[in-house]
Amino acid sequence: MTIDPASIDTADAQRDAHLRSADFFDVEKFPTASFRSTKIEGLPGDRYRITGNLTIHGVTKTVVLDATYEGSGKDPWGGERAGFVASTSIERKDFGLEWNQALETGGLLVGEKVELTLEVEAVKQAAQKVA
């Protein structure tokens, strides 16, 4: 999975511009963030543990996603779709996202821990013949 960090939309243009800047995602230098699975383990109750490599801000770390199969069905075009939700928690500084600002009341503006949630819809592809 690959995403474009420049597409971030928090409904606040000024905050979005700051997140795209070198203080955070530095989208000019790092135009993509990605996740590539390396292992998928089935767990009871339509749950999965997905291990893989997460790359953000040019830094790659191994992470584990807790995933749930949400169901499947036919779409209006005759395709078969399946839905999944996966989540994990990361420390943003592990990925070189260091910017922060002290608050007048004490503490810091940006937390260290980031919760990532992925909602994925997969479309079944027809098998390809090998020549």
Phi, psi and omega in degrees: 000135177231137176234160179256106181299340177292344181277003182304137181216104180256009183070021176219104186303320181293316178295317179301317178298320179294318179296329179281343185285176179297342177295331183235260188281342179046061188297338176294318182272328183233081187285354178222155168234148185211161173224131177231118181289146177239344181200136176233123179247128175282138178237165179300149172074042178060032178247155181219155171244119183246117177260140179189183182257120178257126178243120176224134175060031178079004180248132180248130178225151174280133178227162177239126178258137170266121186237153178228134173281125185260354179124173180214166178182173178279140175266173183297345182259008177089359178279160176254125183243146176230142181248143179221149171235132181226148180213157175202171178235135178231161171263118187298328180293336176297339181253018177078014179266087191260341188302140174200171179214134178288142177267147179300329182274003184099159181083187183238154182292319186247129177289159181277328184267136179237129177266124178252131176231128180246130172248114189241135174242121182252142178247125181293131179260148177293144178297141178262139179281140177266130183284000000 
